[in-house]
């Protein structure tokens, strides 16, 4: 990998191609969490790789390359989000009562179905959910990244979780009605009940 990175620093197209090929699927998985369409995901990924190739000389070889590239692609997805949304649907958490309940988990729920459920969230909810629950950012970091209040970040996470729980509950009672989740994900015992 270090040879490919050195080649990219020297702007060798063959090395850039190999790096792109090596991290395409990994980067695309990150992009798909933040955007709705494959076209937008490909755009974000390509913009991310452009930043990778432009700034690869800043990479610190003592740190994991995969984490470095993930950070760049995630930040590119956030930039895409900022450019396409004016945060008009944000509300502060203090205006809502805590209506949360225990999460429903389906052990056999496929990754694609979970991704579809997350994609069904509004852009604001989806972005905060991804940053907090998947990428591990704190609410303070999310507020700074998205230029929103900490309360808005918490509110959007709460609402995202609530919407996901509603969709999973609906899948439990009406499996054919929810974002591609079919009866094959409901156990035989649950179907008899």
FIMIFI-736496 format. One record per residue (C-alpha): x, y, z; residue number from 1. Coordinates in nm, 4 decimals, padded with zeros to 6 digits. Layout:
N
> u, v, w, seq
> X, Y, Z, NUM;
...
***
This chain:
193
> u, v, w, seq
> 00.0000, 00.0000, 00.0000, 1;
> 00.2859, 00.2376, 00.0771, 2;
> 00.4104, 00.2055, -00.2831, 3;
> 00.0653, 00.3008, -00.4140, 4;
> 00.0523, 00.5987, -00.1767, 5;
> 00.3987, 00.7111, -00.2891, 6;
> 00.2855, 00.6825, -00.6492, 7;
> -00.0213, 00.8939, -00.5728, 8;
> 00.1989, 01.1576, -00.4087, 9;
> 00.3978, 01.1623, -00.7360, 10;
> 00.0653, 01.1964, -00.9229, 11;
> 00.1059, 00.8661, -01.1089, 12;
> -00.2269, 00.7790, -01.2718, 13;
> -00.1690, 00.4054, -01.2378, 14;
> -00.1261, 00.4421, -00.8607, 15;
> -00.4331, 00.6646, -00.8373, 16;
> -00.6329, 00.4025, -01.0259, 17;
> -00.5130, 00.1243, -00.7934, 18;
> -00.5992, 00.3296, -00.4838, 19;
> -00.9430, 00.4138, -00.6240, 20;
> -01.0051, 00.0499, -00.7090, 21;
> -00.8876, -00.0661, -00.3648, 22;
> -01.1113, 00.1735, -00.1677, 23;
> -01.4069, 00.2173, -00.4033, 24;
> -01.6449, -00.0198, -00.2210, 25;
> -01.5410, 00.1042, 00.1215, 26;
> -01.5900, 00.4675, 00.0198, 27;
> -01.9179, 00.3975, -00.1577, 28;
> -02.0557, 00.2328, 00.1576, 29;
> -01.9834, 00.5531, 00.3486, 30;
> -02.1440, 00.7702, 00.0799, 31;
> -02.4592, 00.5567, 00.0598, 32;
> -02.5295, 00.6241, 00.4253, 33;
> -02.5455, 00.9986, 00.3641, 34;
> -02.7234, 01.0361, 00.0295, 35;
> -03.0363, 00.8886, -00.1244, 36;
> -02.9369, 00.8025, -00.4780, 37;
> -02.6539, 00.6036, -00.6310, 38;
> -02.5786, 00.8982, -00.8587, 39;
> -02.5318, 01.1314, -00.5603, 40;
> -02.3239, 00.8672, -00.3805, 41;
> -02.0965, 00.8347, -00.6844, 42;
> -02.0633, 01.2133, -00.7036, 43;
> -01.9698, 01.2390, -00.3366, 44;
> -01.7246, 00.9489, -00.3706, 45;
> -01.5533, 01.1010, -00.6730, 46;
> -01.5285, 01.4392, -00.5010, 47;
> -01.3846, 01.2609, -00.1982, 48;
> -01.1225, 01.0831, -00.4051, 49;
> -01.0315, 01.4108, -00.5726, 50;
> -00.9607, 01.5504, -00.2239, 51;
> -00.7662, 01.2360, -00.1338, 52;
> -00.5447, 01.2708, -00.4411, 53;
> -00.5045, 01.6458, -00.3894, 54;
> -00.4051, 01.6167, -00.0230, 55;
> -00.2382, 01.2745, -00.0084, 56;
> 00.0959, 01.4381, 00.0645, 57;
> -00.0540, 01.5406, 00.4038, 58;
> -00.1213, 01.1794, 00.5031, 59;
> 00.0729, 01.0719, 00.8127, 60;
> 00.2098, 00.7200, 00.7439, 61;
> 00.2190, 00.6447, 01.1180, 62;
> -00.1641, 00.6419, 01.1210, 63;
> -00.4051, 00.4026, 00.9463, 64;
> -00.4692, 00.5036, 00.5875, 65;
> -00.8204, 00.3578, 00.5886, 66;
> -00.9243, 00.5881, 00.8751, 67;
> -00.7720, 00.8881, 00.6967, 68;
> -00.9572, 00.8177, 00.3732, 69;
> -01.2830, 00.7498, 00.5640, 70;
> -01.2566, 01.0894, 00.7324, 71;
> -01.2103, 01.2659, 00.3979, 72;
> -01.5040, 01.0862, 00.2342, 73;
> -01.7270, 01.1476, 00.5374, 74;
> -01.6375, 01.5174, 00.5344, 75;
> -01.7097, 01.5306, 00.1611, 76;
> -02.0529, 01.3776, 00.2250, 77;
> -02.1155, 01.6392, 00.4946, 78;
> -02.0120, 01.9151, 00.2521, 79;
> -02.2590, 01.7723, -00.0001, 80;
> -02.5294, 01.7763, 00.2666, 81;
> -02.4540, 02.1396, 00.3565, 82;
> -02.4704, 02.2494, -00.0058, 83;
> -02.8091, 02.0839, -00.0583, 84;
> -02.9963, 02.1736, 00.2564, 85;
> -03.0728, 02.4932, 00.4425, 86;
> -03.1626, 02.3246, 00.7740, 87;
> -03.5155, 02.4593, 00.7562, 88;
> -03.6686, 02.1566, 00.9252, 89;
> -03.4643, 02.1640, 01.2474, 90;
> -03.6327, 02.2006, 01.5825, 91;
> -03.4741, 02.2274, 01.9235, 92;
> -03.4975, 01.9223, 02.1510, 93;
> -03.6405, 02.1295, 02.4355, 94;
> -03.9696, 02.1614, 02.2447, 95;
> -04.0334, 01.7850, 02.2527, 96;
> -04.1098, 01.5450, 02.5352, 97;
> -03.9072, 01.2276, 02.5586, 98;
> -04.1366, 00.9762, 02.3937, 99;
> -03.8693, 00.7137, 02.3343, 100;
> -03.9164, 00.3458, 02.3986, 101;
> -03.6988, 00.0392, 02.3773, 102;
> -03.5551, -00.0331, 02.0346, 103;
> -03.6859, -00.3262, 01.8329, 104;
> -03.4066, -00.5320, 01.6797, 105;
> -03.4344, -00.7918, 01.4040, 106;
> -03.1392, -01.0265, 01.4057, 107;
> -03.1947, -01.1330, 01.0465, 108;
> -03.2568, -00.7862, 00.9047, 109;
> -03.0249, -00.7445, 00.6074, 110;
> -02.7771, -00.4581, 00.5830, 111;
> -02.9472, -00.3336, 00.2662, 112;
> -03.2810, -00.3141, 00.4481, 113;
> -03.1254, -00.1170, 00.7341, 114;
> -02.9636, 00.1140, 00.4815, 115;
> -03.3020, 00.1617, 00.3121, 116;
> -03.4602, 00.2470, 00.6479, 117;
> -03.1900, 00.5061, 00.7184, 118;
> -03.2220, 00.6482, 00.3668, 119;
> -03.5938, 00.6959, 00.4371, 120;
> -03.5107, 00.9575, 00.6995, 121;
> -03.5052, 01.3271, 00.6128, 122;
> -03.1595, 01.4575, 00.5154, 123;
> -03.1164, 01.6384, 00.8486, 124;
> -03.2113, 01.3335, 01.0567, 125;
> -03.0095, 01.0961, 00.8369, 126;
> -02.6938, 01.3063, 00.8563, 127;
> -02.7023, 01.3475, 01.2342, 128;
> -02.7877, 00.9786, 01.2817, 129;
> -02.4946, 00.8693, 01.0627, 130;
> -02.2493, 01.1062, 01.2292, 131;
> -02.3531, 01.0099, 01.5817, 132;
> -02.4579, 00.6441, 01.5686, 133;
> -02.2292, 00.5156, 01.2948, 134;
> -01.9280, 00.7473, 01.2726, 135;
> -01.9046, 00.8165, 01.6475, 136;
> -01.9077, 01.1960, 01.6552, 137;
> -02.0304, 01.3735, 01.9702, 138;
> -02.3218, 01.6166, 01.9592, 139;
> -02.0777, 01.9035, 02.0124, 140;
> -01.8728, 01.7921, 01.7107, 141;
> -02.1864, 01.7462, 01.4988, 142;
> -02.3103, 02.0915, 01.5954, 143;
> -01.9788, 02.2418, 01.4892, 144;
> -01.9576, 02.0412, 01.1632, 145;
> -02.3154, 02.1215, 01.0552, 146;
> -02.3293, 02.4711, 01.2044, 147;
> -02.6314, 02.3878, 01.4231, 148;
> -02.6928, 02.3969, 01.7971, 149;
> -02.6143, 02.1008, 02.0209, 150;
> -02.9854, 02.0876, 02.1066, 151;
> -03.0762, 02.0616, 01.7389, 152;
> -02.8280, 01.7771, 01.6966, 153;
> -02.9812, 01.5924, 01.9923, 154;
> -03.3325, 01.6608, 01.8644, 155;
> -03.2521, 01.5310, 01.5167, 156;
> -03.0933, 01.2163, 01.6606, 157;
> -03.3940, 01.1583, 01.8861, 158;
> -03.6350, 01.2020, 01.5954, 159;
> -03.4257, 00.9815, 01.3663, 160;
> -03.4270, 00.7020, 01.6226, 161;
> -03.7987, 00.7487, 01.6782, 162;
> -03.8704, 00.7262, 01.3033, 163;
> -03.6540, 00.4151, 01.2700, 164;
> -03.8313, 00.2521, 01.5652, 165;
> -04.1686, 00.3344, 01.4076, 166;
> -04.0589, 00.1744, 01.0803, 167;
> -03.9279, -00.1341, 01.2587, 168;
> -04.2489, -00.1622, 01.4618, 169;
> -04.4474, -00.1343, 01.1396, 170;
> -04.2307, -00.4100, 00.9916, 171;
> -04.3246, -00.6303, 01.2856, 172;
> -04.6984, -00.5923, 01.2214, 173;
> -04.6990, -00.5351, 00.8445, 174;
> -04.3756, -00.6795, 00.7023, 175;
> -04.4691, -00.6227, 00.3390, 176;
> -04.5316, -00.2510, 00.3907, 177;
> -04.1924, -00.1263, 00.5086, 178;
> -03.9099, -00.0256, 00.2735, 179;
> -03.8488, -00.3636, 00.1127, 180;
> -03.8534, -00.5628, 00.4350, 181;
> -04.0325, -00.8867, 00.3588, 182;
> -04.1768, -01.1734, 00.5577, 183;
> -03.8498, -01.3621, 00.5223, 184;
> -03.7133, -01.1398, 00.8013, 185;
> -03.9915, -01.2267, 01.0433, 186;
> -03.9453, -01.5569, 01.2232, 187;
> -04.1950, -01.8412, 01.1868, 188;
> -04.3050, -01.7979, 01.5501, 189;
> -04.3802, -01.4283, 01.4958, 190;
> -04.5881, -01.5060, 01.1856, 191;
> -04.8038, -01.7503, 01.3825, 192;
> -04.8732, -01.4959, 01.6586, 193;
***
